[in-house]
């Protein structure tokens, strides 16, 4: 979760997303923490109305 917070804190936008729908793209999905944290920041701090995710691969469960 700490890594997810660092990713979200490092995010800089080139233009406003206020009132927009945003598509987050990631190469690999593991826990979903990064998607959750970044998506939450996009909505709460930057005013996006919707955030969806697209993932190219999912990491296998490590049980």
C-alpha positions in Angstrom: 0.0 0.0 0.0 2.9 2.3 0.6 4.1 1.9 -3.0 0.6 2.8 -4.2 0.6 6.0 -2.1 4.0 7.0 -3.6 2.7 6.4 -7.1 -0.4 8.5 -6.4 1.6 11.3 -4.9 4.0 11.3 -7.8 1.2 11.7 -10.4 1.3 15.0 -12.2 -1.4 16.0 -14.7 -0.7 17.8 -18.0 -4.3 19.0 -18.2 -7.4 19.2 -16.1 -9.6 16.1 -15.6 -12.4 18.0 -13.8 -15.7 16.7 -15.0 -14.1 14.1 -17.2 -14.1 10.3 -17.4 -10.6 8.8 -17.0 -9.1 5.5 -18.2 -6.2 4.3 -16.1 -3.9 1.9 -18.0 -1.5 -0.4 -16.2 0.8 -3.2 -17.5 0.1 -5.6 -14.7 -2.5 -5.9 -11.9 -1.4 -7.4 -8.6 -3.4 -6.2 -5.6 -5.3 -3.3 -7.1 -3.9 -0.9 -4.5 -2.4 1.4 -7.1 -5.6 1.6 -9.2 -7.6 2.3 -6.0 -5.3 5.0 -4.7 -4.7 6.8 -8.0 -8.4 6.6 -8.9 -9.4 8.0 -5.6 -7.0 10.9 -6.0 -8.3 11.6 -9.5 -11.9 11.9 -8.2 -11.4 13.5 -4.9 -8.6 16.0 -5.6 -8.9 16.6 -9.3 -12.6 16.3 -9.9 -12.9 13.4 -12.3 -16.4 12.1 -12.5 -15.5 8.5 -13.3 -12.3 6.4 -13.3 -12.0 3.0 -15.0 -9.1 0.7 -15.4 -7.5 -1.3 -18.2 -4.9 -3.9 -17.3 -2.8 -5.8 -19.8 -2.0 -8.8 -17.5 -2.9 -10.0 -14.1 -0.3 -11.4 -11.7 -1.0 -15.0 -10.5 -2.3 -15.3 -6.9 0.5 -16.1 -4.4 -1.2 -18.4 -1.9 
